[in-house]
């Protein structure tokens, strides 16, 4: 069995000024990382348009 993490990263205050927005953006980044076979992905505004 091979296990690998998928991590989404969002940064305060660039990617959101409240906890809810930061979590939503980190979640978008995490799913992008999963789709592309990466271990981690930083949030970028273009991920909101995917």
PDBQT receptor file of N, H, CA, C and O in Angstrom, charges set to zero:
ATOM      1  N   UNK A   1       0.841  -1.157   0.000  1.00  0.00    +0.000 N 
ATOM      2  CA  UNK A   1       0.000   0.000   0.000  1.00  0.00    +0.000 C 
ATOM      3  C   UNK A   1       0.897   1.235   0.000  1.00  0.00    +0.000 C 
ATOM      4  O   UNK A   1       1.869   1.315   0.751  1.00  0.00    +0.000 OA
ATOM      5  N   UNK A   2       0.562   2.170  -0.833  1.00  0.00    +0.000 N 
ATOM      6  H   UNK A   2      -0.228   2.105  -1.444  1.00  0.00    +0.000 HD
ATOM      7  CA  UNK A   2       1.298   3.425  -0.934  1.00  0.00    +0.000 C 
ATOM      8  C   UNK A   2       0.365   4.572  -0.553  1.00  0.00    +0.000 C 
ATOM      9  O   UNK A   2      -0.694   4.743  -1.157  1.00  0.00    +0.000 OA
ATOM     10  N   UNK A   3       0.754   5.347   0.435  1.00  0.00    +0.000 N 
ATOM     11  H   UNK A   3       1.614   5.209   0.925  1.00  0.00    +0.000 HD
ATOM     12  CA  UNK A   3      -0.059   6.461   0.900  1.00  0.00    +0.000 C 
ATOM     13  C   UNK A   3       0.689   7.755   0.647  1.00  0.00    +0.000 C 
ATOM     14  O   UNK A   3       1.875   7.866   0.961  1.00  0.00    +0.000 OA
ATOM     15  N   UNK A   4      -0.007   8.744   0.074  1.00  0.00    +0.000 N 
ATOM     16  H   UNK A   4      -0.970   8.655  -0.181  1.00  0.00    +0.000 HD
ATOM     17  CA  UNK A   4       0.604  10.056  -0.122  1.00  0.00    +0.000 C 
ATOM     18  C   UNK A   4      -0.421  11.138   0.202  1.00  0.00    +0.000 C 
ATOM     19  O   UNK A   4      -1.597  11.006  -0.137  1.00  0.00    +0.000 OA
ATOM     20  N   UNK A   5       0.020  12.192   0.850  1.00  0.00    +0.000 N 
ATOM     21  H   UNK A   5       0.975  12.298   1.125  1.00  0.00    +0.000 HD
ATOM     22  CA  UNK A   5      -0.911  13.258   1.228  1.00  0.00    +0.000 C 
ATOM     23  C   UNK A   5      -1.198  14.202   0.067  1.00  0.00    +0.000 C 
ATOM     24  O   UNK A   5      -0.400  14.327  -0.863  1.00  0.00    +0.000 OA
ATOM     25  N   UNK A   6      -2.330  14.854   0.136  1.00  0.00    +0.000 N 
ATOM     26  H   UNK A   6      -2.978  14.752   0.891  1.00  0.00    +0.000 HD
ATOM     27  CA  UNK A   6      -2.659  15.964  -0.751  1.00  0.00    +0.000 C 
ATOM     28  C   UNK A   6      -2.997  17.144   0.150  1.00  0.00    +0.000 C 
ATOM     29  O   UNK A   6      -3.943  17.088   0.935  1.00  0.00    +0.000 OA
ATOM     30  N   UNK A   7      -2.221  18.204   0.031  1.00  0.00    +0.000 N 
ATOM     31  H   UNK A   7      -1.452  18.249  -0.607  1.00  0.00    +0.000 HD
ATOM     32  CA  UNK A   7      -2.346  19.344   0.929  1.00  0.00    +0.000 C 
ATOM     33  C   UNK A   7      -2.628  20.606   0.122  1.00  0.00    +0.000 C 
ATOM     34  O   UNK A   7      -1.963  20.878  -0.877  1.00  0.00    +0.000 OA
ATOM     35  N   UNK A   8      -3.611  21.363   0.562  1.00  0.00    +0.000 N 
ATOM     36  H   UNK A   8      -4.152  21.142   1.374  1.00  0.00    +0.000 HD
ATOM     37  CA  UNK A   8      -3.916  22.662  -0.023  1.00  0.00    +0.000 C 
ATOM     38  C   UNK A   8      -3.488  23.755   0.938  1.00  0.00    +0.000 C 
ATOM     39  O   UNK A   8      -3.743  23.669   2.139  1.00  0.00    +0.000 OA
ATOM     40  N   UNK A   9      -2.840  24.779   0.411  1.00  0.00    +0.000 N 
ATOM     41  H   UNK A   9      -2.632  24.848  -0.564  1.00  0.00    +0.000 HD
ATOM     42  CA  UNK A   9      -2.289  25.841   1.248  1.00  0.00    +0.000 C 
ATOM     43  C   UNK A   9      -2.852  27.186   0.809  1.00  0.00    +0.000 C 
ATOM     44  O   UNK A   9      -2.791  27.547  -0.367  1.00  0.00    +0.000 OA
ATOM     45  N   UNK A  10      -3.399  27.922   1.771  1.00  0.00    +0.000 N 
ATOM     46  H   UNK A  10      -3.448  27.630   2.726  1.00  0.00    +0.000 HD
ATOM     47  CA  UNK A  10      -3.800  29.308   1.519  1.00  0.00    +0.000 C 
ATOM     48  C   UNK A  10      -3.140  30.177   2.584  1.00  0.00    +0.000 C 
ATOM     49  O   UNK A  10      -2.953  29.745   3.722  1.00  0.00    +0.000 OA
ATOM     50  N   UNK A  11      -2.794  31.389   2.209  1.00  0.00    +0.000 N 
ATOM     51  H   UNK A  11      -2.946  31.739   1.285  1.00  0.00    +0.000 HD
ATOM     52  CA  UNK A  11      -2.020  32.273   3.078  1.00  0.00    +0.000 C 
ATOM     53  C   UNK A  11      -2.849  33.494   3.482  1.00  0.00    +0.000 C 
ATOM     54  O   UNK A  11      -3.568  34.074   2.669  1.00  0.00    +0.000 OA
ATOM     55  N   UNK A  12      -2.731  33.866   4.746  1.00  0.00    +0.000 N 
ATOM     56  H   UNK A  12      -2.146  33.395   5.407  1.00  0.00    +0.000 HD
ATOM     57  CA  UNK A  12      -3.371  35.071   5.281  1.00  0.00    +0.000 C 
ATOM     58  C   UNK A  12      -2.442  36.248   5.079  1.00  0.00    +0.000 C 
ATOM     59  O   UNK A  12      -1.246  36.081   5.318  1.00  0.00    +0.000 OA
ATOM     60  N   UNK A  13      -2.865  37.379   4.676  1.00  0.00    +0.000 N 
ATOM     61  H   UNK A  13      -3.837  37.515   4.482  1.00  0.00    +0.000 HD
ATOM     62  CA  UNK A  13      -4.205  37.796   4.258  1.00  0.00    +0.000 C 
ATOM     63  C   UNK A  13      -4.405  37.752   2.749  1.00  0.00    +0.000 C 
ATOM     64  O   UNK A  13      -5.477  38.112   2.263  1.00  0.00    +0.000 OA
ATOM     65  N   UNK A  14      -3.388  37.315   1.991  1.00  0.00    +0.000 N 
ATOM     66  H   UNK A  14      -2.517  37.023   2.386  1.00  0.00    +0.000 HD
ATOM     67  CA  UNK A  14      -3.487  37.353   0.523  1.00  0.00    +0.000 C 
ATOM     68  C   UNK A  14      -4.659  36.539  -0.020  1.00  0.00    +0.000 C 
ATOM     69  O   UNK A  14      -5.327  36.959  -0.965  1.00  0.00    +0.000 OA
ATOM     70  N   UNK A  15      -4.908  35.376   0.577  1.00  0.00    +0.000 N 
ATOM     71  H   UNK A  15      -4.366  35.034   1.345  1.00  0.00    +0.000 HD
ATOM     72  CA  UNK A  15      -5.924  34.462   0.043  1.00  0.00    +0.000 C 
ATOM     73  C   UNK A  15      -7.238  34.497   0.811  1.00  0.00    +0.000 C 
ATOM     74  O   UNK A  15      -8.166  33.758   0.483  1.00  0.00    +0.000 OA
ATOM     75  N   UNK A  16      -7.325  35.341   1.820  1.00  0.00    +0.000 N 
ATOM     76  H   UNK A  16      -6.571  35.941   2.086  1.00  0.00    +0.000 HD
ATOM     77  CA  UNK A  16      -8.547  35.478   2.595  1.00  0.00    +0.000 C 
ATOM     78  C   UNK A  16      -8.250  36.125   3.928  1.00  0.00    +0.000 C 
ATOM     79  O   UNK A  16      -7.181  35.927   4.505  1.00  0.00    +0.000 OA
ATOM     80  N   UNK A  17      -9.199  36.896   4.409  1.00  0.00    +0.000 N 
ATOM     81  H   UNK A  17     -10.067  37.057   3.940  1.00  0.00    +0.000 HD
ATOM     82  CA  UNK A  17      -8.995  37.601   5.670  1.00  0.00    +0.000 C 
ATOM     83  C   UNK A  17      -9.767  36.984   6.825  1.00  0.00    +0.000 C 
ATOM     84  O   UNK A  17      -9.675  37.458   7.957  1.00  0.00    +0.000 OA
ATOM     85  N   UNK A  18     -10.535  35.919   6.544  1.00  0.00    +0.000 N 
ATOM     86  H   UNK A  18     -10.609  35.534   5.624  1.00  0.00    +0.000 HD
ATOM     87  CA  UNK A  18     -11.240  35.244   7.627  1.00  0.00    +0.000 C 
ATOM     88  C   UNK A  18     -11.034  33.734   7.494  1.00  0.00    +0.000 C 
ATOM     89  O   UNK A  18     -10.643  33.230   6.441  1.00  0.00    +0.000 OA
ATOM     90  N   UNK A  19     -11.303  33.041   8.579  1.00  0.00    +0.000 N 
ATOM     91  H   UNK A  19     -11.620  33.451   9.434  1.00  0.00    +0.000 HD
ATOM     92  CA  UNK A  19     -11.045  31.602   8.634  1.00  0.00    +0.000 C 
ATOM     93  C   UNK A  19     -11.809  30.841   7.556  1.00  0.00    +0.000 C 
ATOM     94  O   UNK A  19     -11.251  29.963   6.899  1.00  0.00    +0.000 OA
ATOM     95  N   UNK A  20     -13.074  31.174   7.376  1.00  0.00    +0.000 N 
ATOM     96  H   UNK A  20     -13.527  31.888   7.910  1.00  0.00    +0.000 HD
ATOM     97  CA  UNK A  20     -13.908  30.463   6.409  1.00  0.00    +0.000 C 
ATOM     98  C   UNK A  20     -13.347  30.566   4.987  1.00  0.00    +0.000 C 
ATOM     99  O   UNK A  20     -13.275  29.563   4.277  1.00  0.00    +0.000 OA
ATOM    100  N   UNK A  21     -12.954  31.756   4.573  1.00  0.00    +0.000 N 
ATOM    101  H   UNK A  21     -13.012  32.571   5.149  1.00  0.00    +0.000 HD
ATOM    102  CA  UNK A  21     -12.401  31.966   3.230  1.00  0.00    +0.000 C 
ATOM    103  C   UNK A  21     -11.073  31.231   3.066  1.00  0.00    +0.000 C 
ATOM    104  O   UNK A  21     -10.824  30.616   2.029  1.00  0.00    +0.000 OA
ATOM    105  N   UNK A  22     -10.230  31.294   4.080  1.00  0.00    +0.000 N 
ATOM    106  H   UNK A  22     -10.433  31.793   4.922  1.00  0.00    +0.000 HD
ATOM    107  CA  UNK A  22      -8.942  30.597   4.012  1.00  0.00    +0.000 C 
ATOM    108  C   UNK A  22      -9.136  29.090   3.875  1.00  0.00    +0.000 C 
ATOM    109  O   UNK A  22      -8.437  28.441   3.096  1.00  0.00    +0.000 OA
ATOM    110  N   UNK A  23     -10.073  28.536   4.619  1.00  0.00    +0.000 N 
ATOM    111  H   UNK A  23     -10.642  29.063   5.251  1.00  0.00    +0.000 HD
ATOM    112  CA  UNK A  23     -10.342  27.097   4.540  1.00  0.00    +0.000 C 
ATOM    113  C   UNK A  23     -10.906  26.731   3.172  1.00  0.00    +0.000 C 
ATOM    114  O   UNK A  23     -10.493  25.729   2.589  1.00  0.00    +0.000 OA
ATOM    115  N   UNK A  24     -11.837  27.521   2.648  1.00  0.00    +0.000 N 
ATOM    116  H   UNK A  24     -12.172  28.335   3.122  1.00  0.00    +0.000 HD
ATOM    117  CA  UNK A  24     -12.401  27.252   1.324  1.00  0.00    +0.000 C 
ATOM    118  C   UNK A  24     -11.324  27.272   0.250  1.00  0.00    +0.000 C 
ATOM    119  O   UNK A  24     -11.298  26.405  -0.624  1.00  0.00    +0.000 OA
ATOM    120  N   UNK A  25     -10.435  28.258   0.314  1.00  0.00    +0.000 N 
ATOM    121  H   UNK A  25     -10.457  28.962   1.024  1.00  0.00    +0.000 HD
ATOM    122  CA  UNK A  25      -9.383  28.370  -0.693  1.00  0.00    +0.000 C 
ATOM    123  C   UNK A  25      -8.350  27.252  -0.551  1.00  0.00    +0.000 C 
ATOM    124  O   UNK A  25      -7.846  26.747  -1.555  1.00  0.00    +0.000 OA
ATOM    125  N   UNK A  26      -8.034  26.866   0.666  1.00  0.00    +0.000 N 
ATOM    126  H   UNK A  26      -8.444  27.275   1.482  1.00  0.00    +0.000 HD
ATOM    127  CA  UNK A  26      -7.126  25.737   0.869  1.00  0.00    +0.000 C 
ATOM    128  C   UNK A  26      -7.749  24.451   0.332  1.00  0.00    +0.000 C 
ATOM    129  O   UNK A  26      -7.051  23.603  -0.223  1.00  0.00    +0.000 OA
ATOM    130  N   UNK A  27      -9.058  24.310   0.498  1.00  0.00    +0.000 N 
ATOM    131  H   UNK A  27      -9.625  24.999   0.949  1.00  0.00    +0.000 HD
ATOM    132  CA  UNK A  27      -9.766  23.143  -0.016  1.00  0.00    +0.000 C 
ATOM    133  C   UNK A  27      -9.704  23.086  -1.538  1.00  0.00    +0.000 C 
ATOM    134  O   UNK A  27      -9.483  22.020  -2.112  1.00  0.00    +0.000 OA
ATOM    135  N   UNK A  28      -9.895  24.217  -2.187  1.00  0.00    +0.000 N 
ATOM    136  H   UNK A  28     -10.074  25.084  -1.721  1.00  0.00    +0.000 HD
ATOM    137  CA  UNK A  28      -9.776  24.279  -3.655  1.00  0.00    +0.000 C 
ATOM    138  C   UNK A  28      -8.382  23.868  -4.099  1.00  0.00    +0.000 C 
ATOM    139  O   UNK A  28      -8.225  23.132  -5.074  1.00  0.00    +0.000 OA
ATOM    140  N   UNK A  29      -7.372  24.343  -3.384  1.00  0.00    +0.000 N 
ATOM    141  H   UNK A  29      -7.500  24.941  -2.592  1.00  0.00    +0.000 HD
ATOM    142  CA  UNK A  29      -5.988  23.999  -3.718  1.00  0.00    +0.000 C 
ATOM    143  C   UNK A  29      -5.734  22.509  -3.507  1.00  0.00    +0.000 C 
ATOM    144  O   UNK A  29      -5.038  21.884  -4.308  1.00  0.00    +0.000 OA
ATOM    145  N   UNK A  30      -6.292  21.930  -2.435  1.00  0.00    +0.000 N 
ATOM    146  H   UNK A  30      -6.857  22.438  -1.785  1.00  0.00    +0.000 HD
ATOM    147  CA  UNK A  30      -6.104  20.508  -2.160  1.00  0.00    +0.000 C 
ATOM    148  C   UNK A  30      -6.696  19.646  -3.280  1.00  0.00    +0.000 C 
ATOM    149  O   UNK A  30      -6.057  18.701  -3.743  1.00  0.00    +0.000 OA
ATOM    150  N   UNK A  31      -7.907  19.972  -3.708  1.00  0.00    +0.000 N 
ATOM    151  H   UNK A  31      -8.426  20.740  -3.332  1.00  0.00    +0.000 HD
ATOM    152  CA  UNK A  31      -8.519  19.191  -4.787  1.00  0.00    +0.000 C 
ATOM    153  C   UNK A  31      -7.758  19.344  -6.100  1.00  0.00    +0.000 C 
ATOM    154  O   UNK A  31      -7.700  18.401  -6.889  1.00  0.00    +0.000 OA
ATOM    155  N   UNK A  32      -7.186  20.493  -6.340  1.00  0.00    +0.000 N 
ATOM    156  H   UNK A  32      -7.234  21.258  -5.699  1.00  0.00    +0.000 HD
ATOM    157  CA  UNK A  32      -6.357  20.683  -7.526  1.00  0.00    +0.000 C 
ATOM    158  C   UNK A  32      -5.115  19.801  -7.432  1.00  0.00    +0.000 C 
ATOM    159  O   UNK A  32      -4.713  19.183  -8.418  1.00  0.00    +0.000 OA
ATOM    160  N   UNK A  33      -4.510  19.742  -6.249  1.00  0.00    +0.000 N 
ATOM    161  H   UNK A  33      -4.836  20.243  -5.448  1.00  0.00    +0.000 HD
ATOM    162  CA  UNK A  33      -3.341  18.876  -6.048  1.00  0.00    +0.000 C 
ATOM    163  C   UNK A  33      -3.703  17.420  -6.305  1.00  0.00    +0.000 C 
ATOM    164  O   UNK A  33      -2.945  16.703  -6.958  1.00  0.00    +0.000 OA
ATOM    165  N   UNK A  34      -4.840  16.978  -5.808  1.00  0.00    +0.000 N 
ATOM    166  H   UNK A  34      -5.456  17.561  -5.277  1.00  0.00    +0.000 HD
ATOM    167  CA  UNK A  34      -5.279  15.590  -6.023  1.00  0.00    +0.000 C 
ATOM    168  C   UNK A  34      -5.469  15.293  -7.502  1.00  0.00    +0.000 C 
ATOM    169  O   UNK A  34      -5.020  14.257  -7.992  1.00  0.00    +0.000 OA
ATOM    170  N   UNK A  35      -6.139  16.208  -8.223  1.00  0.00    +0.000 N 
ATOM    171  H   UNK A  35      -6.504  17.049  -7.825  1.00  0.00    +0.000 HD
ATOM    172  CA  UNK A  35      -6.391  15.988  -9.651  1.00  0.00    +0.000 C 
ATOM    173  C   UNK A  35      -5.111  15.883 -10.455  1.00  0.00    +0.000 C 
ATOM    174  O   UNK A  35      -5.053  15.164 -11.452  1.00  0.00    +0.000 OA
ATOM    175  N   UNK A  36      -4.081  16.602 -10.022  1.00  0.00    +0.000 N 
ATOM    176  H   UNK A  36      -4.128  17.186  -9.212  1.00  0.00    +0.000 HD
ATOM    177  CA  UNK A  36      -2.837  16.640 -10.781  1.00  0.00    +0.000 C 
ATOM    178  C   UNK A  36      -1.747  15.746 -10.214  1.00  0.00    +0.000 C 
ATOM    179  O   UNK A  36      -0.603  15.812 -10.664  1.00  0.00    +0.000 OA
ATOM    180  N   UNK A  37      -2.076  14.916  -9.241  1.00  0.00    +0.000 N 
ATOM    181  H   UNK A  37      -3.006  14.863  -8.876  1.00  0.00    +0.000 HD
ATOM    182  CA  UNK A  37      -1.119  13.968  -8.689  1.00  0.00    +0.000 C 
ATOM    183  C   UNK A  37       0.009  14.614  -7.901  1.00  0.00    +0.000 C 
ATOM    184  O   UNK A  37       1.101  14.054  -7.802  1.00  0.00    +0.000 OA
ATOM    185  N   UNK A  38      -0.249  15.783  -7.342  1.00  0.00    +0.000 N 
ATOM    186  H   UNK A  38      -1.136  16.238  -7.423  1.00  0.00    +0.000 HD
ATOM    187  CA  UNK A  38       0.766  16.480  -6.552  1.00  0.00    +0.000 C 
ATOM    188  C   UNK A  38       0.527  16.215  -5.070  1.00  0.00    +0.000 C 
ATOM    189  O   UNK A  38      -0.564  15.816  -4.663  1.00  0.00    +0.000 OA
ATOM    190  N   UNK A  39       1.572  16.446  -4.268  1.00  0.00    +0.000 N 
ATOM    191  H   UNK A  39       2.459  16.770  -4.599  1.00  0.00    +0.000 HD
ATOM    192  CA  UNK A  39       1.433  16.312  -2.821  1.00  0.00    +0.000 C 
ATOM    193  C   UNK A  39       0.888  17.588  -2.193  1.00  0.00    +0.000 C 
ATOM    194  O   UNK A  39       0.216  17.537  -1.163  1.00  0.00    +0.000 OA
ATOM    195  N   UNK A  40       1.175  18.733  -2.810  1.00  0.00    +0.000 N 
ATOM    196  H   UNK A  40       1.721  18.774  -3.647  1.00  0.00    +0.000 HD
ATOM    197  CA  UNK A  40       0.693  19.991  -2.258  1.00  0.00    +0.000 C 
ATOM    198  C   UNK A  40       0.459  20.994  -3.371  1.00  0.00    +0.000 C 
ATOM    199  O   UNK A  40       1.009  20.880  -4.467  1.00  0.00    +0.000 OA
ATOM    200  N   UNK A  41      -0.376  21.982  -3.062  1.00  0.00    +0.000 N 
ATOM    201  H   UNK A  41      -0.823  22.074  -2.172  1.00  0.00    +0.000 HD
ATOM    202  CA  UNK A  41      -0.680  23.048  -4.013  1.00  0.00    +0.000 C 
ATOM    203  C   UNK A  41      -0.995  24.313  -3.224  1.00  0.00    +0.000 C 
ATOM    204  O   UNK A  41      -1.817  24.288  -2.308  1.00  0.00    +0.000 OA
ATOM    205  N   UNK A  42      -0.343  25.417  -3.577  1.00  0.00    +0.000 N 
ATOM    206  H   UNK A  42       0.324  25.437  -4.321  1.00  0.00    +0.000 HD
ATOM    207  CA  UNK A  42      -0.701  26.704  -3.008  1.00  0.00    +0.000 C 
ATOM    208  C   UNK A  42      -1.921  27.245  -3.745  1.00  0.00    +0.000 C 
ATOM    209  O   UNK A  42      -2.052  27.052  -4.954  1.00  0.00    +0.000 OA
ATOM    210  N   UNK A  43      -2.804  27.913  -3.033  1.00  0.00    +0.000 N 
ATOM    211  H   UNK A  43      -2.697  28.069  -2.051  1.00  0.00    +0.000 HD
ATOM    212  CA  UNK A  43      -3.974  28.529  -3.652  1.00  0.00    +0.000 C 
ATOM    213  C   UNK A  43      -3.537  29.689  -4.547  1.00  0.00    +0.000 C 
ATOM    214  O   UNK A  43      -2.666  30.477  -4.178  1.00  0.00    +0.000 OA
ATOM    215  N   UNK A  44      -4.144  29.784  -5.707  1.00  0.00    +0.000 N 
ATOM    216  H   UNK A  44      -4.852  29.144  -6.007  1.00  0.00    +0.000 HD
ATOM    217  CA  UNK A  44      -4.011  30.932  -6.592  1.00  0.00    +0.000 C 
ATOM    218  C   UNK A  44      -5.418  31.295  -7.054  1.00  0.00    +0.000 C 
ATOM    219  O   UNK A  44      -6.272  30.415  -7.160  1.00  0.00    +0.000 OA
ATOM    220  N   UNK A  45      -5.678  32.568  -7.330  1.00  0.00    +0.000 N 
ATOM    221  H   UNK A  45      -4.984  33.284  -7.243  1.00  0.00    +0.000 HD
ATOM    222  CA  UNK A  45      -7.033  32.984  -7.711  1.00  0.00    +0.000 C 
ATOM    223  C   UNK A  45      -7.611  32.222  -8.911  1.00  0.00    +0.000 C 
ATOM    224  O   UNK A  45      -8.827  32.052  -8.995  1.00  0.00    +0.000 OA
ATOM    225  N   UNK A  46      -6.768  31.764  -9.833  1.00  0.00    +0.000 N 
ATOM    226  H   UNK A  46      -5.780  31.902  -9.764  1.00  0.00    +0.000 HD
ATOM    227  CA  UNK A  46      -7.301  31.036 -10.988  1.00  0.00    +0.000 C 
ATOM    228  C   UNK A  46      -7.903  29.687 -10.603  1.00  0.00    +0.000 C 
ATOM    229  O   UNK A  46      -8.634  29.107 -11.406  1.00  0.00    +0.000 OA
ATOM    230  N   UNK A  47      -7.626  29.166  -9.409  1.00  0.00    +0.000 N 
ATOM    231  H   UNK A  47      -7.033  29.638  -8.756  1.00  0.00    +0.000 HD
ATOM    232  CA  UNK A  47      -8.246  27.908  -8.966  1.00  0.00    +0.000 C 
ATOM    233  C   UNK A  47      -9.733  28.100  -8.679  1.00  0.00    +0.000 C 
ATOM    234  O   UNK A  47     -10.483  27.123  -8.668  1.00  0.00    +0.000 OA
ATOM    235  N   UNK A  48     -10.167  29.311  -8.453  1.00  0.00    +0.000 N 
ATOM    236  H   UNK A  48      -9.558  30.104  -8.462  1.00  0.00    +0.000 HD
ATOM    237  CA  UNK A  48     -11.580  29.590  -8.208  1.00  0.00    +0.000 C 
ATOM    238  C   UNK A  48     -12.395  29.473  -9.489  1.00  0.00    +0.000 C 
ATOM    239  O   UNK A  48     -13.616  29.329  -9.432  1.00  0.00    +0.000 OA
ATOM    240  N   UNK A  49     -11.740  29.534 -10.639  1.00  0.00    +0.000 N 
ATOM    241  H   UNK A  49     -10.748  29.651 -10.685  1.00  0.00    +0.000 HD
ATOM    242  CA  UNK A  49     -12.425  29.478 -11.921  1.00  0.00    +0.000 C 
ATOM    243  C   UNK A  49     -12.433  28.090 -12.539  1.00  0.00    +0.000 C 
ATOM    244  O   UNK A  49     -12.914  27.910 -13.657  1.00  0.00    +0.000 OA
ATOM    245  N   UNK A  50     -11.902  27.103 -11.816  1.00  0.00    +0.000 N 
ATOM    246  H   UNK A  50     -11.512  27.249 -10.907  1.00  0.00    +0.000 HD
ATOM    247  CA  UNK A  50     -11.808  25.733 -12.363  1.00  0.00    +0.000 C 
ATOM    248  C   UNK A  50     -13.085  24.989 -12.124  1.00  0.00    +0.000 C 
ATOM    249  O   UNK A  50     -13.203  23.826 -12.509  1.00  0.00    +0.000 OA
TER     250      UNK A  50
